[in-house]
Amino acid sequence: MAVPDIFQYGSASEYSVVNAFLTIYACYILGVAIHRLFFSRYAKFPGPRLAALTYGYMFYYDVIAGDGQYMYKIKDLHEKYSERLYQYSPVIRISPHELHVIDPDFYEVLFAGAYTKRDKPPTWSHAFSNFDSVFGTIDHDKHKVRRSALNAFFSPSSLRKLEPLIQDSISRLIAVFRQYQKSGEAIQMKAAFGAMTNDIIAEYCFGISENYIDTPNFNAEAVKAADDLTESMHITVQVQWLPKLLNRLPDRWTESIFGHGMAKLNEMKRHSIRKIKETISSRGDFRNVKHRTIFHDLLDNPNLPEEDKTVDRLWQEAQLLLTAGTVTTATSISSALVYLLLDPRRLGVLLEELETAVPDITKPKSSTELENLPYLNAVVQEILRLVTGVSYRLVRSAPNETLQLGKWSIPPNTAVSMHAPLIHHSPDLFPEPWSFIPERWLADPGPAGLPARPSNIPPANPKYLVPLSKGTRQCIGQPLAHAEIHMTLACVLRTFARAERDEHGEFIGIKGIKLFRTDRRDTDLKRDLGFPAPEKGRGNMRIVLEGL
């Protein structure tokens, strides 16, 4: 009987330990729940109790029930709590540690300028392991140092020097397009323009182009892989420790879990590490590069701490620049051509403006000259409104001040987010928000020879156009993106498109370019995957160039 007694005592002890552990854990969960509901700095703000308790509420709408649909649920919640409180509710609680604001006039307060401190609580910025990049840096002061080291490369004077590189890349792309024109084969626009923008930013970063423009199918697999990877973005956002764990696992494990997109991300990571090591080894020796590059100058920058010049940090910066400098601009250019080709009369107006401004297509205009063309600039602004560069909500916190929004006082160090698409698609700011109406951006009265703005459409306020954020943390490559969009649209349209007119000079249609199995379903924002995404199964924007 002695042996069974021992086992019975052991089993009872183990049961007691497990029971004690479960009791302690249950008390911990209960304590966290009570704190989140009643004592947290977020507790006084309206919002669903379930969202206050758990990130699972957000996960449900972004992953389980929807596919990047929490943005639209947040919009509905603002309306719901405005009705429930019998007054406008510009701020609601959307997670245990995040508020959301929908008031567009608060944007310039939250995303403030040079003399205001704003930290960046980790959300989407940490979804892809770029924790130490400018994009992923949380602390305001550390971000300021890292950002200052990059600012000079994207200043107006630097971009003027970069324009020959941009124009050369556009010309190379035009040459490849002529081959497609001869064969009649459809062009995948996002891949083609992604190849061009990637070649530009890669040469600017490292002094050597990847030459994706001349790669078969424009290396379309790279763009598709980036799209595939964003499909899993909401998982890594929800589970903040997961990207750090994935960084420590063998690549083959992470690729088996997340698929082809993760394989391409790992490939880009290895490529970035290799390029950074090459740049470090070539400091002071420029025989193998055309010019000094972003990373040569970062390494020699005396204001950047040595710990910020390591391979481990700089590859993250490189990966960020290569990705951000490729996808968003390529999407904007592709979408612009879709909207224009679906609206021939407006395209005809733009072509007439371009024919006057660029009479000789062998002598393209500078980005500054093109940005001064009123209708082209209006088209670009309308595209950036409809196809926001970044769709995910961006988060900031004010470390040293209380932010005031109406009757609501938001304490220091409180995470607050806003969505650019909810501003851009607001009917109060932009009547007929889903319609392509470039005239809303024209001056009043409009320039001579251009169509008048529809009577029901008021002048658009540029204050509310925030495709790549504002303030000290706005996208550093925004000026480069604007230059690429204006220059590429002007060259492609001026080269391949022409307005057809009858014997009386009346416009009758467009020749030279047509869409191929493409419509607005391939570009309209339906899913928030960090970058704007169309409905599932769509997004392959294609054109065919007709023979002259």
C-alpha positions as CSV (number, residue, x, y, z in Angstrom):
1,M,0.0,0.0,0.0
2,A,3.0,2.3,0.5
3,V,3.7,2.7,-3.2
4,P,0.1,3.7,-4.2
5,D,0.0,6.2,-1.3
6,I,3.1,7.9,-2.7
7,F,1.6,8.2,-6.2
8,Q,-1.7,9.5,-4.7
9,Y,0.2,12.1,-2.7
10,G,2.2,13.1,-5.8
11,S,-0.9,13.4,-7.9
12,A,-2.7,15.5,-5.3
13,S,0.4,17.8,-5.1
14,E,0.5,18.2,-8.8
15,Y,-3.2,19.0,-9.0
16,S,-2.8,21.6,-6.2
17,V,0.1,23.3,-8.1
18,V,-1.9,23.4,-11.4
19,N,-5.0,24.5,-9.6
20,A,-3.0,27.3,-7.8
21,F,-1.5,28.4,-11.1
22,L,-4.9,28.5,-12.9
23,T,-6.3,30.5,-10.0
24,I,-3.4,33.0,-10.0
25,Y,-3.7,33.3,-13.8
26,A,-7.5,33.8,-13.6
27,C,-7.0,36.6,-11.0
28,Y,-4.4,38.2,-13.2
29,I,-6.8,38.1,-16.2
30,L,-9.6,39.5,-14.0
31,G,-7.2,42.3,-12.7
32,V,-6.2,43.2,-16.2
33,A,-9.8,43.3,-17.3
34,I,-10.8,45.5,-14.3
35,H,-7.9,47.9,-15.0
36,R,-8.7,48.2,-18.7
37,L,-12.3,48.8,-18.1
38,F,-12.2,51.2,-15.1
39,F,-8.7,52.5,-14.3
40,S,-6.8,52.8,-17.6
41,R,-6.2,56.3,-19.1
42,Y,-8.3,55.1,-22.0
43,A,-11.3,54.0,-19.8
44,K,-13.2,57.4,-19.8
45,F,-13.5,57.4,-23.6
46,P,-16.6,55.8,-25.4
47,G,-16.2,52.6,-27.3
48,P,-17.1,48.9,-27.2
49,R,-16.4,47.1,-24.0
50,L,-15.0,44.2,-25.9
51,A,-12.5,46.4,-27.7
52,A,-11.4,47.8,-24.4
53,L,-10.9,44.3,-23.0
54,T,-9.0,42.6,-25.8
55,Y,-7.2,43.0,-29.1
56,G,-9.3,40.1,-30.3
57,Y,-12.1,42.5,-31.3
58,M,-9.8,44.2,-33.8
59,F,-8.4,40.8,-34.9
60,Y,-12.0,39.6,-35.6
61,Y,-12.8,42.4,-38.1
62,D,-9.3,42.4,-39.7
63,V,-8.7,38.7,-40.0
64,I,-11.6,36.4,-39.1
65,A,-14.9,38.0,-40.1
66,G,-13.4,40.5,-42.5
67,D,-10.3,41.0,-44.6
68,G,-8.8,44.3,-43.5
69,Q,-12.3,45.6,-42.6
70,Y,-11.7,47.2,-39.1
71,M,-11.2,50.6,-40.7
72,Y,-14.8,50.5,-41.8
73,K,-16.0,49.1,-38.5
74,I,-14.3,52.0,-36.8
75,K,-16.2,54.5,-39.0
76,D,-19.5,52.7,-38.0
77,L,-18.5,52.9,-34.3
78,H,-18.0,56.7,-34.5
79,E,-21.5,57.0,-36.0
80,K,-23.0,54.6,-33.4
81,Y,-21.5,56.4,-30.4
82,S,-22.5,59.8,-31.8
83,E,-26.1,58.6,-31.9
84,R,-25.9,56.9,-28.5
85,L,-24.4,60.0,-26.8
86,Y,-26.7,62.4,-28.7
87,Q,-23.7,64.4,-29.8
88,Y,-20.8,64.1,-32.3
89,S,-18.2,61.6,-31.0
90,P,-14.9,62.5,-32.7
91,V,-12.9,60.1,-30.4
92,I,-13.5,56.5,-29.5
93,R,-11.6,53.7,-27.9
94,I,-10.8,51.0,-30.4
95,S,-8.4,48.7,-28.5
96,P,-7.1,48.3,-24.9
97,H,-4.4,50.8,-25.6
98,E,-5.5,53.0,-28.5
99,L,-8.0,55.8,-29.3
100,H,-9.2,56.7,-32.7
101,V,-10.1,60.2,-33.9
102,I,-12.2,60.9,-37.0
103,D,-12.2,64.7,-36.9
104,P,-10.1,65.8,-39.9
105,D,-9.2,69.1,-38.3
106,F,-7.4,67.2,-35.5
107,Y,-5.0,65.7,-38.0
108,E,-2.6,68.7,-37.9
109,V,-2.7,68.6,-34.1
110,L,-1.8,64.9,-33.9
111,F,0.6,64.9,-36.8
112,A,2.3,68.1,-35.7
113,G,5.3,70.0,-37.1
114,A,8.9,70.7,-36.2
115,Y,8.5,72.2,-32.7
116,T,6.2,69.5,-31.2
117,K,7.2,66.2,-29.8
118,R,5.4,63.1,-31.1
119,D,6.3,59.5,-30.2
120,K,5.1,56.6,-32.4
121,P,3.6,53.7,-30.5
122,P,4.3,50.4,-32.3
123,T,1.6,49.1,-34.5
124,W,1.9,48.7,-38.3
125,S,5.4,50.2,-38.2
126,H,6.6,47.0,-36.4
127,A,4.7,44.5,-38.5
128,F,7.7,43.7,-40.8
129,S,10.6,43.7,-38.4
130,N,12.0,47.2,-39.3
131,F,12.1,48.2,-35.6
132,D,15.2,50.4,-35.9
133,S,14.4,52.0,-39.2
134,V,13.2,55.6,-39.3
135,F,9.7,54.2,-39.8
136,G,9.9,51.9,-36.8
137,T,11.6,54.3,-34.3
138,I,9.3,55.0,-31.4
139,D,11.0,57.8,-29.5
140,H,10.7,61.3,-30.9
141,D,14.3,62.4,-30.1
142,K,15.9,59.3,-31.6
143,H,13.7,59.6,-34.6
144,K,14.7,63.2,-35.1
145,V,18.4,62.2,-35.2
146,R,17.8,59.4,-37.7
147,R,15.5,61.4,-39.9
148,S,17.8,64.4,-40.0
149,A,20.5,62.2,-41.5
150,L,18.2,61.3,-44.4
151,N,16.4,64.6,-45.0
152,A,19.1,66.1,-47.2
153,F,18.7,63.3,-49.8
154,F,15.0,64.2,-50.4
155,S,15.3,68.0,-50.4
156,P,14.3,70.0,-53.5
157,S,17.9,70.6,-54.5
158,S,18.8,66.9,-54.2
159,L,15.8,65.9,-56.2
160,R,16.7,68.3,-59.0
161,K,20.1,66.5,-59.2
162,L,18.2,63.2,-59.2
163,E,16.0,64.1,-62.1
164,P,18.3,62.8,-64.8
165,L,18.3,59.4,-63.2
166,I,14.5,59.5,-63.0
167,Q,14.2,60.6,-66.6
168,D,16.7,57.9,-67.8
169,S,14.6,55.2,-66.0
170,I,11.4,56.5,-67.6
171,S,13.1,56.5,-71.0
172,R,14.3,52.9,-70.5
173,L,10.7,51.9,-69.5
174,I,9.3,53.6,-72.6
175,A,11.7,51.7,-74.8
176,V,10.5,48.4,-73.3
177,F,6.9,49.5,-73.7
178,R,7.5,50.0,-77.4
179,Q,8.4,46.3,-77.6
180,Y,5.1,45.5,-76.0
181,Q,3.4,47.9,-78.5
182,K,4.8,45.8,-81.4
183,S,3.8,42.5,-79.9
184,G,0.4,43.6,-78.7
185,E,1.0,41.9,-75.3
186,A,-0.7,43.3,-72.3
187,I,1.4,45.2,-69.8
188,Q,1.0,44.6,-66.0
189,M,1.2,48.2,-65.0
190,K,2.0,47.8,-61.3
191,A,4.9,45.4,-62.1
192,A,6.2,47.7,-64.9
193,F,6.1,50.9,-62.8
194,G,7.3,49.0,-59.8
195,A,10.4,48.0,-61.7
196,M,11.0,51.6,-62.7
197,T,10.6,53.0,-59.2
198,N,12.7,50.2,-57.7
199,D,15.5,50.8,-60.2
200,I,15.5,54.5,-59.2
201,I,15.5,54.1,-55.4
202,A,18.1,51.2,-55.6
203,E,20.5,53.3,-57.6
204,Y,20.0,56.2,-55.2
205,C,20.6,54.0,-52.2
206,F,23.5,51.9,-53.5
207,G,24.8,53.5,-56.8
208,I,23.8,50.4,-58.8
209,S,20.5,49.8,-60.5
210,E,18.8,46.4,-60.2
211,N,17.8,46.8,-63.8
212,Y,14.3,45.3,-63.2
213,I,13.0,47.3,-66.2
214,D,14.7,45.0,-68.6
215,T,13.9,41.8,-66.6
216,P,11.3,39.6,-68.2
217,N,7.8,40.6,-67.0
218,F,9.5,43.4,-65.1
219,N,10.3,41.0,-62.2
220,A,6.5,40.9,-61.5
221,E,7.0,38.2,-58.9
222,A,8.6,40.7,-56.5
223,V,5.5,43.0,-56.6
224,K,3.2,40.1,-56.2
225,A,5.2,38.8,-53.3
226,A,4.9,42.2,-51.6
227,D,1.1,42.0,-52.1
228,D,1.0,38.4,-50.7
229,L,2.9,39.4,-47.6
230,T,0.5,42.3,-46.8
231,E,-2.2,39.6,-46.6
232,S,-0.6,38.4,-43.3
233,M,0.1,41.9,-42.0
234,H,-2.8,42.0,-39.6
235,I,-1.5,38.9,-37.8
236,T,1.9,40.4,-37.1
237,V,0.3,43.7,-36.1
238,Q,-1.9,42.0,-33.5
239,V,0.9,39.8,-32.1
240,Q,3.6,42.3,-31.4
241,W,6.3,39.8,-30.3
242,L,5.8,37.7,-33.4
243,P,8.1,39.7,-35.8
244,K,10.9,39.5,-33.3
245,L,10.4,35.8,-32.9
246,L,10.4,35.4,-36.7
247,N,13.7,37.2,-37.0
248,R,15.3,34.6,-34.8
249,L,13.9,31.6,-36.6
250,P,15.5,30.0,-39.7
251,D,14.2,31.5,-42.9
252,R,12.8,28.2,-44.2
253,W,10.6,28.0,-41.1
254,T,9.1,31.4,-41.5
255,E,8.6,30.9,-45.2
256,S,6.8,27.6,-44.6
257,I,4.4,29.5,-42.3
258,F,3.8,32.7,-44.3
259,G,4.5,31.4,-47.8
260,H,5.9,33.1,-50.9
261,G,5.6,36.6,-49.6
262,M,7.8,35.9,-46.6
263,A,10.3,34.2,-48.9
264,K,10.6,37.3,-51.0
265,L,10.8,39.5,-47.8
266,N,13.7,37.3,-46.6
267,E,15.3,37.5,-50.0
268,M,15.1,41.3,-49.8
269,K,16.5,41.3,-46.3
270,R,19.5,39.2,-47.4
271,H,19.9,41.5,-50.4
272,S,19.8,44.6,-48.2
273,I,22.4,43.1,-45.8
274,R,24.7,42.3,-48.7
275,K,24.4,45.8,-50.2
276,I,25.0,47.4,-46.8
277,K,28.1,45.3,-46.2
278,E,29.4,46.2,-49.7
279,T,28.8,49.9,-49.0
280,I,30.7,49.7,-45.7
281,S,33.6,47.9,-47.4
282,S,33.7,50.6,-50.2
283,R,33.8,53.6,-47.9
284,G,36.1,56.1,-49.7
285,D,36.3,53.9,-52.8
286,F,33.7,54.7,-55.5
287,R,35.2,52.8,-58.4
288,N,32.2,50.4,-58.6
289,V,29.4,53.0,-58.2
290,K,28.3,55.9,-60.3
291,H,28.1,58.4,-57.5
292,R,28.0,58.7,-53.7
293,T,24.9,57.2,-52.4
294,I,22.5,57.6,-49.5
295,F,24.3,54.9,-47.5
296,H,27.8,56.2,-48.2
297,D,26.8,59.5,-46.8
298,L,25.0,58.0,-43.8
299,L,28.1,56.1,-42.9
300,D,30.1,59.4,-43.0
301,N,27.6,61.5,-41.3
302,P,29.2,62.9,-38.0
303,N,25.8,63.6,-36.5
304,L,24.6,59.9,-36.7
305,P,25.8,57.8,-33.7
306,E,28.1,54.9,-34.5
307,E,25.5,52.4,-33.1
308,D,23.2,53.6,-35.9
309,K,25.7,52.8,-38.5
310,T,25.8,49.0,-38.0
311,V,24.8,46.5,-40.6
312,D,21.9,45.3,-38.3
313,R,20.3,48.8,-38.3
314,L,21.1,50.0,-41.8
315,W,19.7,46.9,-43.6
316,Q,16.4,47.8,-42.0
317,E,16.6,51.4,-43.4
318,A,17.6,50.0,-46.8
319,Q,14.6,47.5,-46.9
320,L,12.2,50.3,-45.9
321,L,13.5,52.7,-48.6
322,L,13.4,50.0,-51.3
323,T,9.9,48.9,-50.4
324,A,8.3,52.3,-49.7
325,G,10.0,53.7,-52.7
326,T,8.5,51.1,-55.0
327,V,5.0,50.0,-54.1
328,T,3.1,53.2,-53.3
329,T,4.3,55.2,-56.3
330,A,3.8,52.3,-58.7
331,T,0.2,51.8,-57.4
332,S,-0.5,55.6,-57.8
333,I,0.8,55.7,-61.4
334,S,-1.1,52.6,-62.4
335,S,-4.3,53.8,-60.8
336,A,-4.1,57.2,-62.5
337,L,-4.0,55.5,-65.9
338,V,-7.0,53.3,-65.0
339,Y,-9.1,56.3,-63.9
340,L,-8.1,58.4,-66.9
341,L,-8.7,55.6,-69.5
342,L,-12.1,55.1,-68.0
343,D,-12.8,58.8,-68.4
344,P,-11.8,59.6,-72.0
345,R,-13.0,63.2,-72.0
346,R,-10.9,64.1,-69.0
347,L,-8.0,62.3,-70.5
348,G,-8.5,64.3,-73.6
349,V,-8.2,67.5,-71.6
350,L,-5.0,66.3,-70.0
351,L,-3.5,65.3,-73.3
352,E,-4.3,68.7,-74.8
353,E,-2.5,70.4,-71.8
354,L,0.5,68.0,-72.2
355,E,0.7,68.6,-76.0
356,T,0.9,72.3,-75.4
357,A,3.4,72.1,-72.6
358,V,5.6,69.3,-74.1
359,P,5.5,69.9,-77.9
360,D,8.6,67.8,-78.4
361,I,8.5,64.4,-76.6
362,T,12.2,64.1,-77.0
363,K,12.6,67.1,-74.7
364,P,10.7,66.2,-71.6
365,K,10.0,68.8,-68.9
366,S,11.3,68.9,-65.4
367,S,9.1,67.8,-62.5
368,T,8.8,71.4,-61.3
369,E,7.5,72.5,-64.8
370,L,5.1,69.6,-64.8
371,E,3.8,70.2,-61.3
372,N,2.9,73.7,-62.5
373,L,0.5,72.4,-65.1
374,P,-2.9,72.9,-63.5
375,Y,-4.8,69.9,-64.9
376,L,-2.0,67.4,-64.5
377,N,-1.5,68.5,-61.0
378,A,-5.2,68.3,-60.3
379,V,-5.3,64.7,-61.7
380,V,-2.4,63.7,-59.5
381,Q,-4.0,65.2,-56.4
382,E,-7.3,63.4,-57.1
383,I,-5.5,60.1,-57.6
384,L,-3.6,60.6,-54.2
385,R,-7.0,61.2,-52.6
386,L,-8.7,58.2,-54.1
387,V,-5.7,55.8,-53.8
388,T,-4.1,56.8,-50.5
389,G,-0.4,55.9,-50.2
390,V,-0.9,54.3,-46.8
391,S,-4.4,53.1,-45.8
392,Y,-3.6,51.8,-42.3
393,R,-4.3,54.0,-39.3
394,L,-1.2,55.9,-38.2
395,V,-0.6,56.3,-34.4
396,R,1.0,59.0,-32.4
397,S,1.3,60.0,-28.8
398,A,2.2,63.3,-27.2
399,P,4.8,62.6,-24.5
400,N,4.7,66.0,-22.9
401,E,1.3,67.5,-23.4
402,T,-2.4,67.0,-23.0
403,L,-4.2,67.1,-26.4
404,Q,-7.6,68.8,-26.4
405,L,-10.4,67.7,-28.8
406,G,-13.6,69.5,-28.0
407,K,-14.6,68.4,-24.5
408,W,-12.2,65.5,-24.5
409,S,-8.8,65.9,-22.8
410,I,-6.3,63.2,-24.1
411,P,-3.6,62.6,-21.5
412,P,0.2,62.5,-22.3
413,N,1.5,59.3,-23.7
414,T,-1.9,58.2,-24.9
415,A,-1.8,56.4,-28.3
416,V,-4.1,58.1,-30.8
417,S,-4.7,57.1,-34.4
418,M,-6.3,58.4,-37.5
419,H,-7.1,57.0,-41.0
420,A,-6.2,59.0,-44.1
421,P,-8.9,57.1,-46.2
422,L,-11.7,58.1,-43.8
423,I,-10.7,61.8,-44.4
424,H,-10.2,61.4,-48.2
425,H,-13.6,59.6,-48.6
426,S,-15.6,61.9,-46.4
427,P,-18.6,63.3,-48.3
428,D,-18.5,66.4,-46.0
429,L,-15.0,67.3,-47.2
430,F,-15.2,65.8,-50.7
431,P,-18.7,65.5,-52.1
432,E,-19.1,62.5,-54.4
433,P,-16.0,61.1,-52.6
434,W,-15.7,58.0,-54.8
435,S,-15.9,59.9,-58.0
436,F,-12.8,60.9,-60.1
437,I,-13.2,64.7,-60.3
438,P,-9.9,66.4,-60.9
439,E,-11.7,69.7,-61.3
440,R,-12.3,69.9,-57.6
441,W,-8.6,70.8,-57.2
442,L,-8.6,73.6,-59.8
443,A,-8.4,77.3,-58.7
444,D,-11.6,79.3,-58.6
445,P,-12.1,80.6,-61.3
446,G,-10.4,77.8,-63.2
447,P,-7.6,78.3,-65.7
448,A,-8.7,79.3,-69.2
449,G,-9.3,76.4,-71.5
450,L,-9.9,73.9,-68.7
451,P,-13.3,72.4,-67.8
452,A,-15.3,74.2,-65.1
453,R,-15.7,72.5,-61.7
454,P,-19.2,70.9,-61.4
455,S,-21.6,73.2,-59.6
456,N,-22.2,70.7,-56.8
457,I,-18.5,70.2,-56.1
458,P,-16.8,72.9,-53.9
459,P,-13.1,73.6,-54.2
460,A,-11.1,70.9,-52.4
461,N,-8.9,72.0,-49.5
462,P,-5.3,70.7,-49.7
463,K,-5.2,70.7,-45.9
464,Y,-7.2,67.5,-46.0
465,L,-5.1,65.7,-48.5
466,V,-2.8,63.4,-46.4
467,P,-1.9,60.4,-48.5
468,L,1.5,60.0,-46.9
469,S,0.9,61.7,-43.5
470,K,2.0,65.0,-42.2
471,G,4.4,66.5,-39.6
472,T,7.8,65.4,-38.5
473,R,7.2,61.8,-39.5
474,Q,5.5,62.2,-42.8
475,C,6.9,60.0,-45.6
476,I,10.4,61.2,-46.3
477,G,10.1,60.1,-50.0
478,Q,7.0,62.1,-50.7
479,P,8.7,64.7,-52.9
480,L,10.4,61.9,-54.9
481,A,7.1,60.2,-55.3
482,H,5.4,63.4,-56.6
483,A,8.2,63.9,-59.1
484,E,8.0,60.3,-60.4
485,I,4.2,60.4,-60.8
486,H,4.2,63.7,-62.7
487,M,7.1,62.8,-64.9
488,T,6.0,59.2,-65.7
489,L,2.4,60.2,-66.5
490,A,3.5,63.0,-68.7
491,C,6.0,60.8,-70.7
492,V,3.8,57.7,-71.0
493,L,0.7,59.6,-72.1
494,R,2.6,62.0,-74.4
495,T,4.3,59.1,-76.1
496,F,1.5,56.6,-76.5
497,A,-1.9,58.3,-76.2
498,R,-3.5,60.7,-78.6
499,A,-6.9,62.4,-78.7
500,E,-9.0,61.7,-81.7
501,R,-11.1,64.6,-83.1
502,D,-13.7,64.9,-85.9
503,E,-13.5,67.3,-88.9
504,H,-14.9,70.1,-86.7
505,G,-12.2,69.6,-84.0
506,E,-14.6,68.0,-81.5
507,F,-13.2,65.3,-79.3
508,I,-14.4,61.8,-80.1
509,G,-12.1,59.5,-78.2
510,I,-8.6,58.2,-77.2
511,K,-6.3,56.1,-79.3
512,G,-3.0,54.5,-78.5
513,I,-3.7,53.0,-75.1
514,K,-6.6,50.9,-73.8
515,L,-7.3,49.0,-70.7
516,F,-7.1,45.2,-70.8
517,R,-9.6,43.3,-68.5
518,T,-9.3,46.1,-66.0
519,D,-11.8,48.4,-64.4
520,R,-12.3,50.3,-61.1
521,R,-12.6,47.1,-59.2
522,D,-8.9,46.7,-59.7
523,T,-8.0,49.9,-58.0
524,D,-10.7,51.1,-55.7
525,L,-9.9,50.7,-52.0
526,K,-11.9,47.8,-50.4
527,R,-9.4,46.3,-48.0
528,D,-7.0,47.9,-45.6
529,L,-3.8,45.8,-45.7
530,G,-1.5,48.6,-44.6
531,F,-1.3,49.6,-48.3
532,P,-4.7,50.1,-49.9
533,A,-6.0,46.9,-51.6
534,P,-8.9,46.3,-53.9
535,E,-11.4,43.5,-53.4
536,K,-9.9,40.0,-53.1
537,G,-9.0,38.5,-56.5
538,R,-8.6,41.9,-58.2
539,G,-5.8,44.4,-58.6
540,N,-4.0,43.2,-61.8
541,M,-4.2,46.5,-63.7
542,R,-3.2,46.0,-67.3
543,I,-3.0,48.1,-70.5
544,V,-2.4,47.4,-74.2
545,L,-0.5,49.8,-76.4
546,E,-2.0,50.1,-79.9
547,G,0.2,50.4,-82.9
548,L,0.5,53.8,-84.5
